[in-house]
Protein backbone atom coordinates (compact mmCIF):
# COMPACT_ATOMS: atom_id res chain seq x y z
CA UNK A 1 0.00 0.00 0.00
CA UNK A 2 1.38 3.39 -0.95
CA UNK A 3 1.66 6.30 1.47
CA UNK A 4 -1.18 8.05 -0.36
CA UNK A 5 -3.41 4.98 0.03
CA UNK A 6 -2.54 4.64 3.72
CA UNK A 7 -3.55 8.25 4.37
CA UNK A 8 -6.79 7.95 2.36
CA UNK A 9 -9.21 5.53 4.04
CA UNK A 10 -11.38 5.57 0.91
CA UNK A 11 -8.63 3.86 -1.11
CA UNK A 12 -10.07 0.52 0.01
CA UNK A 13 -13.24 1.38 -1.90
CA UNK A 14 -11.55 1.38 -5.32
CA UNK A 15 -13.28 -1.00 -7.68
CA UNK A 16 -16.61 -0.89 -5.85
CA UNK A 17 -17.85 2.35 -7.39
CA UNK A 18 -19.10 2.59 -10.98
CA UNK A 19 -16.86 5.61 -11.68
CA UNK A 20 -13.06 5.65 -11.91
CA UNK A 21 -12.77 7.31 -8.51
CA UNK A 22 -13.79 5.31 -5.45
CA UNK A 23 -16.32 7.87 -4.29
CA UNK A 24 -16.98 11.43 -3.28
CA UNK A 25 -17.19 12.01 0.42
CA UNK A 26 -17.51 14.57 3.16
CA UNK A 27 -17.00 14.05 6.85
CA UNK A 28 -14.85 11.79 8.98
CA UNK A 29 -13.28 9.26 6.58
CA UNK A 30 -11.60 7.54 9.55
CA UNK A 31 -15.01 6.00 10.27
CA UNK A 32 -14.26 3.60 7.40
CA UNK A 33 -11.66 1.97 9.65
CA UNK A 34 -14.31 1.05 12.24
CA UNK A 35 -16.42 -2.09 11.96
CA UNK A 36 -19.44 -1.19 9.84
CA UNK A 37 -22.82 -2.86 9.84
CA UNK A 38 -24.97 -2.42 6.77
CA UNK A 39 -28.60 -1.76 7.55
CA UNK A 40 -31.02 -2.20 4.67
CA UNK A 41 -34.74 -2.85 4.85
CA UNK A 42 -37.40 -3.20 2.19
CA UNK A 43 -39.90 -0.38 1.87
CA UNK A 44 -42.96 -2.35 3.00
CA UNK A 45 -41.71 -3.67 6.32
CA UNK A 46 -44.27 -5.52 8.48
CA UNK A 47 -45.26 -3.69 11.65
CA UNK A 48 -44.14 -6.53 13.95
CA UNK A 49 -40.55 -6.09 12.70
CA UNK A 50 -40.39 -2.34 13.26
CA UNK A 51 -40.05 -2.38 17.07
CA UNK A 52 -37.28 -5.00 16.80
CA UNK A 53 -35.50 -2.75 14.30
CA UNK A 54 -35.76 0.26 16.60
CA UNK A 55 -34.31 -1.77 19.49
CA UNK A 56 -31.44 -2.87 17.26
CA UNK A 57 -30.77 0.77 16.36
CA UNK A 58 -30.63 1.75 20.03
CA UNK A 59 -28.10 -1.03 20.71
CA UNK A 60 -25.89 0.19 17.87
CA UNK A 61 -25.51 3.51 19.64
CA UNK A 62 -23.82 1.76 22.57
CA UNK A 63 -21.54 -0.53 20.56
CA UNK A 64 -19.23 2.09 18.98
CA UNK A 65 -19.10 0.69 15.44
CA UNK A 66 -20.71 2.41 12.50
CA UNK A 67 -23.98 1.86 10.68
CA UNK A 68 -23.88 2.22 6.91
CA UNK A 69 -27.00 2.67 4.80
CA UNK A 70 -28.69 4.85 2.25
CA UNK A 71 -31.38 5.60 4.85
CA UNK A 72 -33.86 5.77 1.99
CA UNK A 73 -36.93 3.73 3.01
CA UNK A 74 -39.27 4.96 5.76
CA UNK A 75 -37.89 2.49 8.34
CA UNK A 76 -34.31 3.35 7.37
CA UNK A 77 -35.11 7.05 7.88
CA UNK A 78 -36.52 6.29 11.33
CA UNK A 79 -33.36 4.38 12.21
CA UNK A 80 -31.22 7.27 10.98
CA UNK A 81 -33.06 9.60 13.37
CA UNK A 82 -32.45 7.21 16.29
CA UNK A 83 -28.76 6.85 15.42
CA UNK A 84 -28.22 10.57 14.95
CA UNK A 85 -29.93 11.59 18.19
CA UNK A 86 -28.30 8.88 20.30
CA UNK A 87 -24.68 9.44 19.25
CA UNK A 88 -23.95 6.59 16.83
CA UNK A 89 -21.35 6.66 14.06
CA UNK A 90 -23.12 7.00 10.71
CA UNK A 91 -21.97 6.29 7.18
CA UNK A 92 -24.68 7.69 4.94
CA UNK A 93 -24.54 6.61 1.31
CA UNK A 94 -27.22 8.41 -0.70
CA UNK A 95 -28.21 6.93 -4.06
CA UNK A 96 -27.13 10.11 -5.84
CA UNK A 97 -24.25 12.54 -5.98
CA UNK A 98 -22.92 14.06 -2.77
CA UNK A 99 -25.47 16.46 -1.25
CA UNK A 100 -24.32 20.08 -1.20
CA UNK A 101 -25.42 20.54 2.41
CA UNK A 102 -25.75 18.24 5.38
CA UNK A 103 -29.35 17.70 6.55
CA UNK A 104 -30.13 19.46 9.84
CA UNK A 105 -30.66 16.12 11.63
CA UNK A 106 -27.08 15.08 10.80
CA UNK A 107 -25.29 18.38 11.46
CA UNK A 108 -24.47 17.59 15.13
CA UNK A 109 -23.07 14.20 14.10
CA UNK A 110 -20.92 15.90 11.45
CA UNK A 111 -19.64 18.47 13.95
CA UNK A 112 -18.78 15.69 16.42
CA UNK A 113 -16.92 13.59 13.81
CA UNK A 114 -19.55 10.83 13.84
CA UNK A 115 -20.67 11.24 10.23
CA UNK A 116 -19.28 10.26 6.86
CA UNK A 117 -21.38 10.98 3.80
CA UNK A 118 -20.07 9.09 0.81
CA UNK A 119 -21.36 8.20 -2.60
CA UNK A 120 -20.13 5.87 -5.32
CA UNK A 121 -21.18 8.38 -7.98
CA UNK A 122 -19.38 11.12 -9.83
CA UNK A 123 -20.29 14.69 -8.87
CA UNK A 124 -23.57 15.70 -10.48
CA UNK A 125 -24.55 12.18 -11.58
CA UNK A 126 -27.24 11.34 -10.66
CA UNK A 127 -28.71 14.40 -9.01
CA UNK A 128 -31.74 12.44 -7.74
CA UNK A 129 -32.11 8.84 -6.60
CA UNK A 130 -33.31 6.45 -9.28
CA UNK A 131 -34.09 2.75 -9.19
CA UNK A 132 -30.75 2.08 -10.87
CA UNK A 133 -28.76 4.36 -8.55
CA UNK A 134 -30.40 2.71 -5.52
CA UNK A 135 -29.28 -0.69 -6.82
CA UNK A 136 -25.72 0.59 -7.34
CA UNK A 137 -25.73 2.14 -3.87
CA UNK A 138 -27.04 -1.06 -2.25
CA UNK A 139 -24.36 -3.14 -3.94
CA UNK A 140 -21.74 -0.60 -2.90
CA UNK A 141 -22.70 -0.71 0.80
CA UNK A 142 -23.09 -4.48 0.75
CA UNK A 143 -19.59 -4.68 -0.71
CA UNK A 144 -17.90 -2.70 2.07
CA UNK A 145 -19.77 -4.02 5.09
CA UNK A 146 -18.22 -6.02 7.89
CA UNK A 147 -21.60 -7.34 8.99
CA UNK A 148 -25.14 -7.17 7.69
CA UNK A 149 -28.44 -6.40 9.37
CA UNK A 150 -31.22 -7.04 6.87
CA UNK A 151 -34.30 -7.36 9.08
CA UNK A 152 -36.79 -7.54 6.24
CA UNK A 153 -36.17 -8.19 2.58
CA UNK A 154 -39.35 -8.56 0.56
CA UNK A 155 -39.36 -11.51 -1.81
CA UNK A 156 -38.69 -10.35 -5.38
CA UNK A 157 -37.84 -6.80 -4.26
CA UNK A 158 -35.04 -4.71 -5.70
CA UNK A 159 -33.14 -5.23 -2.44
CA UNK A 160 -33.41 -9.01 -2.74
CA UNK A 161 -31.99 -8.77 -6.28
CA UNK A 162 -29.08 -6.63 -5.04
CA UNK A 163 -28.25 -9.19 -2.36
CA UNK A 164 -28.35 -12.01 -4.91
CA UNK A 165 -26.06 -10.00 -7.20
CA UNK A 166 -23.44 -9.67 -4.45
CA UNK A 167 -23.67 -13.40 -3.71
CA UNK A 168 -23.15 -14.07 -7.42
CA UNK A 169 -20.02 -11.89 -7.51
CA UNK A 170 -18.68 -13.73 -4.46
CA UNK A 171 -19.13 -17.10 -6.18
CA UNK A 172 -17.98 -16.12 -9.65
CA UNK A 173 -15.20 -13.62 -8.81
CA UNK A 174 -13.60 -14.43 -5.43
CA UNK A 175 -10.77 -11.96 -6.15
CA UNK A 176 -13.14 -8.92 -6.20
CA UNK A 177 -13.30 -6.88 -2.97
CA UNK A 178 -17.06 -7.29 -2.60
CA UNK A 179 -16.65 -11.06 -2.81
CA UNK A 180 -15.19 -10.98 0.69
CA UNK A 181 -18.16 -9.24 2.24
CA UNK A 182 -20.37 -11.38 4.46
CA UNK A 183 -23.70 -12.32 2.89
C-alpha contacts under 8 A as a table, 3 or more apart, distances in Angstrom:
res1	aa1	res2	aa2	distance
1	X	5	X	6.04
1	X	6	X	6.47
2	X	5	X	5.14
2	X	6	X	6.22
3	X	6	X	5.04
3	X	7	X	6.27
4	X	7	X	5.30
4	X	8	X	6.23
5	X	8	X	5.06
5	X	9	X	7.07
5	X	11	X	5.45
6	X	9	X	6.73
6	X	11	X	7.81
8	X	11	X	5.67
8	X	29	X	7.85
9	X	12	X	6.49
9	X	29	X	6.07
9	X	30	X	6.33
9	X	32	X	6.37
9	X	33	X	7.09
10	X	13	X	5.39
10	X	14	X	7.51
10	X	22	X	6.81
10	X	23	X	7.54
10	X	29	X	7.02
10	X	32	X	7.37
11	X	14	X	5.69
11	X	22	X	6.90
13	X	16	X	5.67
13	X	17	X	7.24
13	X	22	X	5.32
13	X	23	X	7.57
13	X	144	X	7.36
14	X	17	X	6.70
14	X	20	X	7.99
14	X	21	X	6.84
14	X	22	X	4.52
15	X	18	X	7.60
15	X	20	X	7.88
15	X	22	X	6.71
15	X	177	X	7.53
16	X	22	X	6.82
16	X	120	X	7.64
16	X	140	X	5.93
16	X	143	X	7.05
16	X	177	X	7.42
16	X	178	X	7.19
17	X	20	X	7.37
17	X	21	X	7.19
17	X	22	X	5.39
17	X	23	X	6.51
17	X	120	X	4.68
17	X	121	X	6.91
17	X	140	X	6.63
18	X	120	X	6.62
18	X	121	X	6.84
18	X	136	X	7.82
19	X	22	X	6.96
19	X	23	X	7.75
19	X	120	X	7.16
19	X	121	X	6.33
19	X	122	X	6.34
21	X	24	X	7.88
21	X	122	X	7.74
22	X	120	X	6.36
23	X	118	X	6.45
23	X	119	X	5.33
23	X	120	X	4.42
23	X	121	X	6.12
23	X	122	X	7.11
24	X	97	X	7.84
24	X	98	X	6.52
24	X	118	X	5.63
24	X	119	X	5.49
24	X	120	X	6.71
24	X	121	X	7.00
24	X	122	X	6.98
24	X	123	X	7.27
25	X	29	X	7.80
25	X	98	X	6.87
25	X	116	X	7.00
25	X	117	X	5.48
25	X	118	X	4.12
25	X	119	X	6.41
26	X	29	X	7.61
26	X	116	X	5.95
26	X	117	X	5.32
26	X	118	X	6.50
27	X	110	X	6.32
27	X	113	X	6.98
27	X	115	X	5.72
27	X	116	X	4.42
27	X	117	X	6.16
28	X	31	X	5.93
28	X	110	X	7.74
28	X	113	X	5.56
28	X	114	X	6.83
28	X	115	X	5.97
28	X	116	X	5.14
29	X	32	X	5.80
29	X	116	X	6.09
30	X	33	X	5.58
30	X	34	X	7.53
31	X	34	X	5.37
31	X	66	X	7.09
31	X	89	X	7.42
31	X	91	X	7.62
31	X	114	X	7.53
31	X	115	X	7.71
31	X	116	X	6.93
32	X	35	X	7.61
32	X	36	X	7.46
34	X	65	X	5.78
34	X	66	X	6.55
35	X	65	X	5.19
35	X	66	X	6.23
35	X	145	X	7.89
35	X	146	X	5.94
35	X	147	X	7.95
36	X	65	X	5.92
36	X	66	X	4.65
36	X	67	X	5.54
36	X	68	X	6.33
36	X	145	X	5.54
36	X	146	X	5.35
36	X	147	X	6.57
37	X	65	X	7.60
37	X	66	X	6.26
37	X	67	X	4.93
37	X	68	X	5.96
37	X	145	X	5.76
37	X	146	X	5.91
37	X	147	X	4.71
37	X	148	X	5.34
37	X	149	X	6.66
38	X	67	X	5.88
38	X	68	X	4.77
38	X	69	X	5.82
38	X	141	X	6.61
38	X	142	X	6.63
38	X	145	X	5.70
38	X	146	X	7.74
38	X	147	X	6.36
38	X	148	X	4.84
38	X	149	X	5.88
38	X	150	X	7.77
39	X	67	X	6.65
39	X	68	X	6.21
39	X	69	X	5.46
39	X	76	X	7.66
39	X	148	X	6.42
39	X	149	X	4.98
39	X	150	X	5.93
40	X	69	X	6.31
40	X	70	X	7.80
40	X	71	X	7.81
40	X	76	X	6.99
40	X	149	X	6.81
40	X	150	X	5.33
40	X	151	X	7.55
41	X	45	X	7.17
41	X	73	X	7.17
41	X	75	X	7.11
41	X	76	X	6.70
41	X	150	X	5.83
41	X	151	X	6.20
41	X	152	X	5.30
41	X	153	X	5.98
41	X	159	X	7.84
42	X	45	X	5.98
42	X	73	X	6.99
42	X	152	X	5.96
42	X	153	X	5.15
42	X	154	X	5.93
42	X	157	X	7.41
42	X	159	X	6.61
43	X	73	X	5.20
43	X	74	X	6.64
43	X	75	X	7.35
44	X	154	X	7.58
45	X	49	X	6.93
45	X	50	X	7.20
45	X	75	X	7.52
45	X	152	X	6.26
45	X	154	X	7.91
46	X	49	X	5.65
46	X	50	X	6.93
47	X	50	X	5.31
47	X	51	X	7.63
48	X	51	X	6.60
48	X	52	X	7.58
49	X	52	X	5.36
49	X	53	X	6.26
49	X	151	X	7.33
49	X	152	X	7.61
50	X	53	X	5.01
50	X	54	X	6.27
50	X	75	X	7.33
51	X	54	X	5.06
51	X	55	X	6.25
52	X	55	X	5.14
52	X	56	X	6.23
53	X	56	X	5.02
53	X	57	X	6.25
53	X	79	X	7.73
53	X	151	X	7.06
54	X	57	X	5.02
54	X	58	X	6.35
54	X	79	X	6.48
54	X	82	X	7.71
55	X	58	X	5.13
55	X	59	X	6.37
56	X	59	X	5.15
56	X	60	X	6.37
57	X	60	X	5.15
57	X	61	X	6.78
57	X	79	X	6.08
57	X	82	X	6.66
57	X	83	X	6.47
58	X	61	X	5.42
58	X	62	X	7.27
58	X	82	X	6.87
58	X	83	X	7.12
58	X	86	X	7.50
59	X	62	X	5.44
59	X	63	X	6.59
60	X	63	X	5.16
60	X	64	X	7.01
60	X	65	X	7.23
60	X	66	X	7.79
60	X	67	X	7.63
60	X	83	X	7.65
60	X	88	X	6.76
61	X	64	X	6.48
61	X	83	X	6.28
61	X	86	X	6.08
61	X	87	X	6.00
61	X	88	X	4.45
61	X	89	X	7.64
62	X	88	X	7.50
64	X	88	X	6.86
64	X	89	X	7.04
65	X	88	X	7.77
65	X	89	X	6.53
66	X	88	X	6.84
66	X	89	X	4.58
66	X	90	X	5.48
66	X	91	X	6.70
67	X	88	X	7.76
67	X	89	X	6.43
67	X	90	X	5.21
67	X	91	X	5.99
68	X	90	X	6.15
68	X	91	X	4.50
68	X	92	X	5.87
68	X	93	X	7.14
68	X	141	X	6.88
68	X	145	X	7.70
69	X	76	X	7.78
69	X	91	X	6.63
69	X	92	X	5.53
69	X	93	X	5.81
69	X	94	X	7.95
69	X	138	X	7.98
69	X	141	X	6.78
70	X	76	X	7.74
70	X	92	X	5.61
70	X	93	X	4.61
70	X	94	X	4.86
70	X	95	X	6.66
70	X	137	X	7.32
70	X	138	X	7.61
71	X	74	X	7.97
71	X	76	X	4.47
71	X	77	X	5.02
71	X	79	X	7.72
71	X	80	X	6.35
71	X	92	X	7.02
71	X	93	X	7.77
71	X	94	X	7.48
72	X	76	X	5.91
72	X	77	X	6.15
72	X	94	X	7.64
73	X	76	X	5.10
73	X	77	X	6.17
74	X	77	X	5.11
74	X	78	X	6.35
75	X	78	X	5.03
75	X	79	X	6.25
76	X	79	X	5.04
76	X	80	X	6.16
77	X	80	X	4.98
77	X	81	X	6.40
78	X	81	X	5.21
78	X	82	X	6.48
79	X	82	X	5.06
79	X	83	X	6.14
80	X	83	X	5.10
80	X	84	X	5.98
81	X	84	X	5.18
81	X	85	X	6.07
81	X	105	X	7.16
82	X	85	X	5.39
82	X	86	X	6.01
83	X	86	X	5.30
83	X	87	X	6.16
83	X	88	X	5.02
83	X	89	X	7.53
83	X	90	X	7.35
84	X	87	X	5.68
84	X	88	X	6.13
84	X	89	X	7.95
84	X	90	X	7.54
84	X	105	X	6.91
84	X	106	X	6.24
84	X	108	X	7.96
84	X	109	X	6.36
85	X	88	X	7.91
87	X	109	X	7.19
87	X	114	X	7.58
88	X	114	X	6.81
89	X	109	X	7.73
89	X	114	X	4.55
89	X	115	X	6.01
90	X	109	X	7.96
90	X	114	X	6.10
90	X	115	X	4.92
90	X	116	X	6.34
91	X	115	X	5.95
91	X	116	X	4.81
91	X	117	X	5.81
91	X	118	X	7.22
92	X	115	X	7.52
92	X	116	X	6.28
92	X	117	X	4.79
92	X	118	X	6.35
93	X	117	X	5.94
93	X	118	X	5.14
93	X	119	X	5.28
93	X	120	X	8.00
93	X	137	X	6.94
93	X	141	X	7.56
94	X	97	X	7.33
94	X	98	X	7.40
94	X	117	X	7.80
94	X	118	X	7.34
94	X	119	X	6.16
94	X	129	X	7.68
94	X	137	X	7.18
95	X	119	X	7.12
95	X	128	X	7.51
95	X	129	X	5.03
95	X	130	X	7.31
95	X	133	X	5.20
95	X	134	X	4.98
95	X	136	X	7.56
95	X	137	X	5.40
96	X	119	X	6.89
96	X	121	X	6.56
96	X	125	X	6.63
96	X	126	X	4.98
96	X	127	X	5.57
96	X	128	X	5.50
96	X	129	X	5.19
96	X	130	X	7.97
96	X	133	X	6.56
97	X	119	X	6.22
97	X	120	X	7.87
97	X	121	X	5.55
97	X	122	X	6.37
97	X	123	X	5.36
97	X	124	X	5.55
97	X	125	X	5.62
97	X	126	X	5.68
97	X	127	X	5.70
97	X	128	X	7.69
98	X	117	X	7.41
98	X	118	X	6.76
98	X	119	X	6.07
98	X	121	X	7.91
98	X	123	X	6.68
98	X	124	X	7.91
99	X	102	X	6.87
102	X	106	X	6.41
102	X	107	X	6.10
103	X	106	X	5.48
103	X	107	X	6.40
104	X	107	X	5.21
104	X	108	X	7.96
105	X	108	X	7.26
106	X	109	X	5.27
106	X	110	X	6.25
106	X	115	X	7.50
107	X	110	X	5.02
107	X	111	X	6.17
108	X	111	X	5.05
108	X	112	X	6.14
109	X	112	X	5.10
109	X	113	X	6.18
109	X	114	X	4.87
109	X	115	X	5.43
110	X	113	X	5.18
110	X	114	X	5.77
110	X	115	X	4.83
110	X	116	X	7.45
111	X	114	X	7.64
112	X	115	X	7.86
119	X	137	X	7.57
120	X	136	X	7.95
120	X	137	X	6.88
120	X	140	X	7.09
121	X	125	X	6.23
121	X	126	X	7.26
122	X	125	X	5.56
122	X	126	X	7.91
123	X	126	X	7.92
124	X	127	X	5.51
126	X	129	X	6.81
126	X	130	X	7.92
126	X	133	X	7.45
129	X	133	X	5.92
129	X	134	X	6.45
130	X	133	X	5.06
130	X	134	X	6.05
131	X	134	X	5.20
131	X	135	X	6.38
132	X	135	X	5.12
132	X	136	X	6.32
133	X	136	X	4.99
133	X	137	X	6.01
134	X	137	X	4.99
134	X	138	X	6.01
135	X	138	X	5.09
135	X	139	X	6.20
135	X	158	X	7.11
135	X	159	X	7.39
135	X	162	X	6.20
136	X	139	X	5.23
136	X	140	X	6.08
137	X	140	X	4.94
137	X	141	X	6.25
138	X	141	X	5.32
138	X	142	X	6.03
138	X	159	X	7.39
138	X	162	X	6.56
139	X	142	X	5.04
139	X	143	X	5.96
139	X	162	X	5.97
139	X	163	X	7.36
139	X	165	X	7.78
139	X	166	X	6.61
140	X	143	X	5.10
140	X	144	X	6.62
141	X	144	X	5.35
141	X	145	X	6.16
142	X	145	X	5.48
142	X	148	X	7.72
142	X	163	X	7.65
142	X	166	X	7.35
142	X	178	X	7.45
142	X	181	X	7.01
143	X	166	X	7.32
143	X	177	X	7.03
143	X	178	X	4.10
143	X	179	X	7.33
143	X	180	X	7.81
143	X	181	X	5.61
144	X	177	X	8.00
144	X	178	X	6.60
144	X	181	X	6.55
145	X	148	X	6.75
145	X	181	X	6.16
145	X	182	X	7.41
146	X	181	X	6.50
146	X	182	X	6.72
147	X	181	X	7.82
147	X	182	X	6.20
148	X	182	X	7.14
148	X	183	X	7.19
150	X	153	X	6.65
153	X	157	X	7.18
153	X	159	X	6.57
153	X	160	X	6.05
154	X	157	X	5.35
154	X	159	X	7.66
154	X	160	X	6.82
155	X	160	X	6.52
156	X	160	X	6.06
156	X	161	X	6.94
157	X	160	X	5.18
157	X	161	X	6.49
158	X	161	X	5.11
158	X	162	X	6.30
159	X	162	X	5.02
159	X	163	X	6.29
160	X	163	X	5.17
160	X	164	X	6.27
161	X	164	X	5.07
161	X	165	X	6.13
162	X	165	X	5.01
162	X	166	X	6.43
163	X	166	X	5.27
163	X	167	X	6.37
163	X	183	X	7.62
164	X	167	X	5.02
164	X	168	X	6.13
165	X	168	X	5.00
165	X	169	X	6.33
166	X	169	X	5.10
166	X	170	X	6.26
166	X	178	X	7.05
166	X	179	X	7.12
166	X	183	X	7.80
167	X	170	X	5.06
167	X	171	X	6.35
167	X	179	X	7.45
167	X	183	X	6.69
168	X	171	X	5.18
168	X	172	X	5.99
169	X	172	X	5.16
169	X	173	X	5.29
169	X	174	X	7.21
169	X	176	X	7.61
169	X	178	X	7.34
169	X	179	X	5.84
170	X	173	X	5.57
170	X	174	X	5.21
170	X	176	X	7.54
170	X	178	X	6.89
170	X	179	X	3.73
170	X	180	X	6.80
171	X	174	X	6.18
171	X	179	X	7.34
173	X	176	X	5.76
173	X	179	X	6.68
174	X	177	X	7.95
174	X	179	X	5.25
174	X	180	X	7.20
175	X	179	X	6.82
176	X	179	X	5.33
176	X	180	X	7.48
177	X	180	X	5.81
177	X	181	X	7.51
178	X	181	X	5.33
